Amino acid sequence: MRFELAVKALAPDMPVIAPWRIWDIKGRDEEIDYAEAHNIPLKISRETNYSKDKNMWHLSHEGLELEDPANEPKYAGNMEMGVTPEEAPDEGEYISIDFEKGVPVAVNGQKMDPVDLVWKLNELGGKHGVGIIDIVENRLVGIKCRGVYETPGGTILYHAHEMLEQLCLDKATQHYKQRMALEYADLVYNGQWFSPLREAMTAFCEKTQRTVTGTVKLKLYKGNIIGAGMTSPYSLYDPEIATFDEDNVYDQTWADGFITLYGLPTKVYAKMKAKNGI
């Protein structure tokens, strides 16, 4: 779906030949039979023939015991991008990530291009068992499919970026972007990357990132990503307003009028229910 829709968008007259749709091989065992008959080397056996898709961002595992949601995944010996939390070091590790307008540009103060940065975070996250999930997907055609995913670097990046957005985005923008994220994810998952809606949503996201600049510090420990502080020149956090100590910025008596007005619809609705016995 994703490859073919991309072809339709970039080369609409190009024919697509998809062997899986026209050959007579019906399943994994028959694939292995074909490979063995034609001396095609395989890295798997019939006992370890998980369906795996791997790139620099993640590795997915599907099939075998994972086809029954009641089974616990066999993590031991099957992780490729890192270790399980049980195998991770007993000592946590602090890291920092620098962002410029929402884009990660450095790890631990070292400037990196995006590719090297992801590989570095994969190394750090994998070492500490970060980014392993067991998930049931909702496929485009309506089928539910279970898989185990390894996404060490990506998980760290998402966590750090979200923390910085909490600091730098106003409430309304942050919440709207969070709601939009589900729709955006569906578009990409369903192969609609080259769609007008995706392009428009990307333009919105890029606009929100103008002030998402700063440094996020994290602690990686046995599968956990623990926030350890963040700074930004565009921080909307004002200590004078947020403090629990005495201040000269916020007058607590203002709350009376605000709550009275804000709660007025609730009060009117409650009286209507009481009047009508509902």
N, C-alpha and C positions, 0 to 999 in steps of 0.2 A: 504493500500500500504506500509506504513512505517513499521508497525509491521511485515507484512508477508515477506517483503524483508529482514528484519533482521533475521527472522527465517530461510529463505533460505540460508543466509550467515553463520549462526552459527550452524544450524542443518538442512542441506539440505534435509534429508530424512524424516523429521518430517511432518506429515500431518497437515493441518490447517483447522479447522472448523470455518467458519464465519457465524453465525446465520443470520445476516442481508441479506446475499446473498441467503439463502435457505428458510426463513420463508415467510409467505404470508402477513405480515404487511407492508403496503405501505406508511404510513406517520405518522406524529406526533399525530393526533387525534386517530388513531388506536392503537398507542402505549399506549396512556392514557387509552383507552378502555380496553386494555389487562391488564394493571396494576390495574385498578379499579376492574375488574372481578376476579382478583387473589389476591386482598387485599395487593397489593404491595404499600407501602407508597411512596409518591412523594413530592418533595419540590416545585413543580410548579403546576399551574392550566392551563386551556386552554387559559387563557388570558395572562399568563406570561411564556409561554412555549418556551422561547428562547433556542436555542441550545447552551450550554455552555461547554467549555472544560477548566479545571482549573488545574494548577500545581503551583509550587513555583515561576516559571518564569513569568507566565502571566495568564490572563483569557480572553477568546474570547466569544463574544456574536453574535449569528447569528439568523436569522428568524424574524417572525412578521413584524413590520414596516420596518425593515432593508432590506427586500426582494425587496423593491422599492427604487432604488437609489435616487429618488426625495424627499424622506421623511427625515426629520431631525431625528436623533436618539433620543430616549427618555432616556437621561442620568440620569435625576433626579430619585433617588430611585433604580436605576439599577446597580450602581457602587458597587463593592464588595471589591476591593483592595485599595480603597481610595475614595477621594471626587472629585467633579468637580472643575475646577479652580474658578468658582464663589463661591463655598463653602469653598475654601481654606482660611487660615489666611491672614489678611491684612499686616502682617509683614513677610518679607522673612527670610530664615534661611540659614546660611553658614555651609557647610560641607566640609570635606577633605577626599580624598581617596588615599591610598598609594598603589603603584604597584611595584612588583618585577618581572622583565623579562616578563612584560605584564600581569601578574596575580595580581588581586586585593587581598591585604592581610590585610588591615586595614581601618576602617572608624573612622574619628575624632581621629586618633592616637591610637585606640584600635585594637589590633590584633584579627582577627577572622578567623575561618575556612570558606571555600567558601559558605557552606549552610547558616550559621548564618549571613554572610556578605550580601548575597542576601536578606534574610528576613529583615535585618536592613534597607537596602536601599529601600525595598518595603514599610516599615513603614514610612520612611522619605519622599519618593516620593509620596506615597499615601496621606499623610497628606497635601501636597501642590499641589495636582491635576496634578502631572507629569505623562506622559506616556500614555495618552488616545488618541487613533487614530481611525479614521474612514477610512477604506481601502477597495478597491475592489481587491481581489486576482485573480491571474491567476492560476487556478488549473491545475494539470498535464494532465487531460483529455480534457482541452480546455475550460472548463466552467468558467465563471467569477462569483465570489461569494463575497458578501459584508459582512463585519463584523466590529464590534467595539471591539477594543482590549485594555486591561489594562496591561501595562508592566512598572510599576513605577521604580522598582529597575534596571531592565535590561536597560531601557532608560538612566538612570543616568550613569550606567557603560559604555555603548557604547559611550556616550558623553565624559566622562572623559578620556576613553582610547584613543579615537580619538584625543583629545587635546594633550595628552602626545606623541602620535605618531608624531604629527605635529612638536613637539619640538625635538624629538630624532631620527627620520628617515630621511635619505636623500631624496631629491625630487623624484628621479627615483624609489626608493624602495617603498616610500609611495604611489605614483600614481599607480604603478603596483599592489600593494596589494589592492588598492581600486577597480581597474578593476577586479581583481580576485574575489573580495568579492561577486559580482553578480553571478558568476558561482558557487562559493562555496555554496551560499544560495540556488541556484536551486538544487544542488546535495542533500543537506540535506532535502529540502522541498519535493523533489521527491523520498525520501526513499533510496538514494544511499550512506548512511553513510559508509557502509562496502564495499566501492569500492576502487580499486587501485588509481583512480584519486583523491578521497577525501583524502586518506592517504598521497599521494604525495603533495597535496596542503597544508595539515596540516604541513608537514615537512618544507615547505617553510615558512609558517606563524611562526612556532616556531623559525626558524632561524632569522626572522626579529625582534623577541622580545628580543633578547639578551641585548639590550641597552634601552628597554622601561621600565625604572625604575625611580620612582620619586613620587612626591606628586602633586595632582591636587586639587585646591580649587574651589568650586562652590557655587552659590547662588540659592536656590530654591524659586521660587515666582510665585504663581498662574499659574501653568502649565508650567512655563519657567525654563530652566536650563541655568544659566548665568555664564560664566567663570569668576573666580575671582583670577586667578594667578596660576602658576605652576612652579615647580623646578625639576631639574634632574641633577645628576652628569654626565650624558651623553648628556647634551643639546648641540645641534649643532648651537644654536643661539649665535652669537658673537656680543656683543654690540659695539665693536670697528668698525666692518664692517657695522652693521645695523644702526648706529647712523645718525641722521640728522644734527648733529653738525660737526664741523671741525674734520678731522681725518687724519692720516698718513698711512692708509692702502689701500684706494681705490683712484686711480688717475682717475678723470672724463674723461681725454683725451683718456683713453683706449677705451672708448665707440665708438669713431669714427671708428677705424679699425674693431672692433667687429661687429657693425651694418652694415658696408659696406660688410663684408664677409657673415654675417648671412642673409642679405637681397638680396644677389646676385641672387639666384634663382627667387625670386619675381620680381626683376628688369628685368631679362632676359625674363621671361614669359610675362611681361607687354609689352616689346618691340616686342615680337613675335605677340601678339594680335594686337598691333597697326599697324604692318607691313602688316598683313593679313586682317585687318578690321573686326576683331571678338571681 
